[in-house]
Amino acid sequence: MADKGWDYFRQMETRVLQELVHKKNQVIATGGGMVVAPENQVIMKHHGFVVWLTADVHTIVQRLDADLQNQASRPRFTTRSLLSETRDILARRVPIYEELACMTVDTTAHSPEEIAGIIKRRHDHVRI
């Protein structure tokens, strides 16, 4: 899919999101760029409880570098360094995340199991 570029990748994301939001009792784990398309923002805001998983920029870069599947399936943002790209992308996306998120969890220093527990405990106290 990486050879088809970002437009194709984003179209596929939207198509999958549209299909999944009509199912009940599920978790949809999106990529960080899902919020870029205004259509996706509307879908997420109206059909879900949005949890924004944050991390510091260095942690994000380390995770991207370590994820071989990510490297094979996603096109690069630009020809600049991954750190520079990530900083620029976050600067554009953070305001969108802040608007959409029902809950924010910093994942920098937590294991996936700890993060799931944090989300469950917080979600249990929210009325949807």
N, C-alpha and C positions, 0 to 999 in steps of 0.2 A: 504494500500500500504506500510505502514511503516514496516510491517513484512517481506517484500520481499527484503529489503536492498537497498543500494545505487546504485549498478549496475543496478538493475531493474528500479529504479527511474530515473536514467540518461538516460537509453534507452527510456523510455516513453517520457521524455522531448524532446529528439532528434526527435522521431517520430512525436510528435505534432508540433514541429517547422517546420519540413519538409512539413507537410500538410498545415500549415498556411502561409508560406512565398509566396505562389503563388497567394494569394488573394490580391486585390487592396484596397487602402485607408483604412488601419486599423492600430491599435496599438496592438502590441503583448507585453504584460507585462510578462517578464520572471522572474524566480527565480534567485537569485544571483549566483547560481552554473551553470547556463546554459552555461557560458563561459568556463567551465572546459574542455569540449570535443572539440578537435581541429576541428572536423566536424562542430560543432555548430558555432565556430568562423568564419569559412569560409562562412557559410550560412548567418550569421548576417552581416558580412562585405560586402558581395556582394548583399544582398537583402534588406537591410534596412538602416535606419538612427538610429544609436544606441545612446540612451540617458542613461548615467550612473547616477543613483540616489545614491548619497553617504549619509552617516551619520556617526557621531562619533561612536566608538565601543560601548559605554554605551547605546546610543540610540538604536542601532541595537539589543542589548541584551534585553533591555526593551520591544521592539516591538515583538521580538520572544517569550519572556515569556508571553506576553499578548495575543498572537494569539493562541487560543485553536485549531483552525483548523490546524495550523502549527504543533502543538504538536501531533495531531492525524494522520497526513498524511505523515510526513517526519521522517525518521529514525534519531537518534542522530548521530553526527559525531564520538564521542568517549565517554568514560565514564568520562572524565574530566568535569570541570565546563563549563557552556555555555560561560562564558566570555573568558576563556582560549581557547576554541575551536574556538570562533569567531575571536579572535586575530590571531590565526594560519591560519585560512581560509583566512582572509583578506590579510595577508602577502603573500600568494600564488596567490590570485586572482587579487589584485590591479594592478600589471604590465599588466595583460591581459586586464583588464578594460581600463587602460590608452591607450593601443594600439587600442582597438576597438571603443572607444567612439568618436562619432561625437560631443557630447555635454555632459557636466557634470553639475549636479545640486545637491548642498548640501541640503538635506531634513531635517537636524537636527532641524532647527527652523522654518519650514514652514508647513502650512496646505496642504493637498492634492490639494485644490483649488488654493492656491498660487503657488504651484509647477507646476500645469497644465498651469497657466498663464505665468510663467517664460519660460516654454518649448515652448509654442505657440509663445511668443514674439521673442524668439531667433530663433526658427525654421522659422518664417516668413522672416527672413533676410538671410536665407541660400538657396543656389541653389543646388538642388539635381540632 
